[in-house]
Amino acid sequence: MYKGIIFDLDGVICFTDRYHYQAWKKLADERGIPFDEEDNKRLRGVSRMDSLDIILEKADRAYTDEEKARMAEEKNDTYRALLEQMGPADLSDEVRNTLRELRNRGYKLAIGSSSKNTKTILARIGLSDFFDAISDGTNITRSKPDPEVFLKAAEFIGEDPKDCMVVEDADAGIEAACAGGFDSAGIGDAAANAKATYRMRKFSDLLEIAK
C-alpha cells in the first residue's frame, strides 16, 4: 500500500521531550518567565525559534532578534548537554524490532523532524545509518504544521506523498501531514487527532497498518 514511511523523532522513535522541557525551563526561570509543562505542550513539533516566541509571550519585556538568537543558542547548548545522558537503551526493543521488520518488508524509511539535533540523537541511540533519508531542521525553513519537512523527506526517498505515511505524536505533525497530502498514523497525544488516518496505541501497531 505504501512505499515509504516517514517518522517524527521525538516522542515517536525515542523520547527527548523531558530534555527539551528542562532546557526551556532553565532558560525561562533564569529570566523570570512563567513556564510549565502545560506551556511545554504548545512547543511539540515546533522549531526552536518558534518555540522561543511562544515562551516569550509571557515575558514582561520585548527582546531583540539578537537577544532571541543568543537565547535559542543557550537553550540548545543546555539541551545538547542533557542529550549526553542518552544511549542505545533509550531505543526500546519494540521500536527497534518494528523498524527492522518494516525494512525487511521493503519499505523506505525516513525521518521528518524539525529538530536540528536529529543526527546527534540518532547517533546516541545507535541508528546513525539506519534510515534511508533524514529531513530535519537543518534543511527546512518552515516548521510544522507546514508540511515542508515531510515533503523533503518524501523527495529524498524518491516517493510521492500519496505513497508515504507519516508517523507523528504531535497535532502539529498531523496537520503538516494532511497539508502535504500524506496519510498519517497518530501515536501518543496525536492518536486522538481526528485528522489522523490511523490511531496507534503502541509503536508495533505499524506492523498491522503497513501490511
Secondary structure, DSSP 8 states (H G I E B T S, - for coil): --SEEEE-SBTTTB--HHHHHHHHHHHHHHTT----HHHHHTTTT--HHHHHHHHGGG-SS---HHHHHHHHHHHHHHHHHHHTT--GGGS-HHHHHHHHHHHHTT-EEEEE-S-TTHHHHHHHTT-TTTSSEEE-TTS-SS-TTSSHHHHHHHHHTT--GGGEEEEESSHHHHHHHHHHT-EEEE-GGGGG-TT-SEE-SSGGGHHHH--
